[in-house]
Amino acid sequence: MKVLLYGRLAEAIGPELEMGATPGCSVASVRDSLIASHPEIESMLRKRRALTFIGGQLVRDDHLLTGDDTLEFLPPVSGG
């Protein structure tokens, strides 16, 4: 499964990763695996304002993935 990362997440570990996620697993399980492999991004991915998209659609942590999904994580953004 392809995982795309943006903003501070991309700066921390790179803009794109390949992960061995099983079809039918949840967004939350991929998030947990990503954090286990890269603990330095945990604070960004655990915040409520971190967003997850598949195919341009906002998805929740309980969304179940298919084998060909591309998962995108956007860290919380602060602005002024």
N, C-alpha and C positions, 0 to 999 in steps of 0.2 A: 504494500500500500504506500502511495506517495503522500508525504506530509509536507505541506508548505508552511513556512513560518515568516512572520512579518515583524517589522519594528525592532524592538529590543530583543525579542526572541531570536530573530535572524542574526542580529549582531552577536548574541551570546553563543549560538551553536550552529549557525548557518541557515540559509534560506530554504533548503530542501533536504529531506531525508527519505530514505526507503525503510519501511518498517514491516516486519513479518506479522501483520495482524490477521487473525482468523475471520473470514466472513461470518457475520452474525454477532460479532463482538460489539460492544457499545463504544461510543465516543469517550466515555469516562475511562474505560479500560485502556484505550490507546493513550489518553492523557496520563494515566498512572504509569504506563510503560515508558512513556517519554520522560517523565519526571524521574523514574528509577534509573534510567540511563544518563540523564542530565540533571542532577539535583540542583544545579545552579539556576534553573529556570522555574523551580517550584513556586516561588513567591509570585511570579507573573501569571502562571497558569492556574493557580488556585483562587485568584481573585474573581469575585462575581462579575466584574466588568470585562473579563477576558471573553472573547467571542470565538465561536467555532462555526465554520461554514463548510458545506459540501455543495459543489456545483452552483455557487452563488447564493445558496439558501442557508439562512441561519438555522443551526440545529442545536438541540439540547444534549446534555450528557447521556440521556437514556436512548438516544437515536442509535439504531442498529445499522452497522455498516455492511456494504456488499464488497465483493472482492476487487472491484475496479473503482471504488470511490477515491477521490483525492480530498484529503482532509486539510483544512486551512485553519491555523490558529492565529488570532490577532490579540496581542497583549492589551491590557487596559491602556487607554490613552488619556492623558491629561492635557488640558489646553487652557488658553487664556483669551 
